[in-house]
Amino acid sequence: MILVTGSTGLLGGHLIYELVAKGEKVRAIYRNESKLKNVRSVFSCYTDDVEDLFNKIEWFKADILDIPALTEAFKDVSYVYHCAAFVSFEPDKYHLLRRTNIEGTANIVNICLATNIKKLCYVSSIATLGKELNNKPITETTQWNPDGDNNVYAITKYGAEMEVWRATQEGLDVVIVKPGVIIGSGIWRYGSGNLFKRAYKGIKFYTNGSVGLIDVADVVSIMIKLMNSNIKNESFLLVAENWNYKQFLESLSLSVKRHPPKKLASPVLLQIAWRLDWLKHKITGQRRQLTRHLVNSLQTKRAYNNHKVKDRLNYNFNSIESAISKVAADYLKQAE
């Protein structure tokens, strides 16, 4: 039996589809019945037999912070994919991020150890990698500086990784994947899916930074290959291509038949924008759309080196252009 946490998210939804389509026995943890519609939406991008595959999954309602429920979910499980996480760059969400990402991951690895799980795949993020030195691309060995000016999401994902590495010292076999921005279909309210929705409405500005991108199909395929291999206690950076934001936003816009952005958002404009967003948040209580760290990221140029996973698995990535085209087609079909 394979256990998947975060099954109602973008990566989790695509992962459980692939596992069930391969005939694997899957138990999927979910917290809220309303989020199950995300899974059906993801499945519908692959098959017309949505309910048939959906019903092959053993659904288990639990929270990764609820140890008794989580312990029940682990019964008869041999392999675990831990995809669950809270994603936010809002500083006032720090304590919630810590609870979900660090404490939740600690619960997962502790129960893995207690129940003799054969192998754990943990989904981290390129946010836990350091910055390039001497213009060299970032790799798995680029050290993250815990004393740097890091955003709250990166801090808690790094803390979660420390829990996973701690478990390896106690005998648990693990692999860690660190994806960049994942391009995938089926969930349009948040994540990369929401970028297609925004592009459809029209994007006016682009920024000077760059972004590491990967097709969700590649992330899923690599995770499964790593779990089925003899590789253990290693991490893998997952970025197929490095694009600048102008190229990325142009491709998104054109893919949904909209005009690409023409104006560069200057540093001054972005600094004003995040401060106005903060003020709006304070007055209305609405969630932040821009933070200081996010604005800095949008203006930062980084390059990621994917040679390790390509060499170890003899893997060839899907092109980002083809991934964007597929997701755009799914969006236009589901948005109608």
Secondary structure as UniProt FT lines:
FT   STRAND          2..5
FT   TURN            7..8
FT   HELIX           10..21
FT   TURN            22..23
FT   STRAND          26..30
FT   HELIX           33..35
FT   HELIX           36..43
FT   TURN            44..46
FT   HELIX           50..54
FT   TURN            55..56
FT   STRAND          58..61
FT   TURN            64..65
FT   HELIX           67..73
FT   TURN            74..76
FT   STRAND          79..82
FT   HELIX           91..93
FT   HELIX           94..97
FT   HELIX           98..103
FT   HELIX           104..114
FT   TURN            115..116
FT   STRAND          119..123
FT   HELIX           126..128
FT   TURN            134..135
FT   TURN            140..141
FT   TURN            146..147
FT   HELIX           152..169
FT   TURN            170..171
FT   STRAND          174..179
FT   STRAND          181..183
FT   HELIX           191..201
FT   STRAND          205..206
FT   STRAND          210..215
FT   HELIX           216..227
FT   STRAND          234..238
FT   STRAND          241..244
FT   HELIX           245..255
FT   TURN            256..257
FT   STRAND          263..264
FT   HELIX           267..284
FT   HELIX           292..298
FT   HELIX           307..313
FT   HELIX           320..335
//
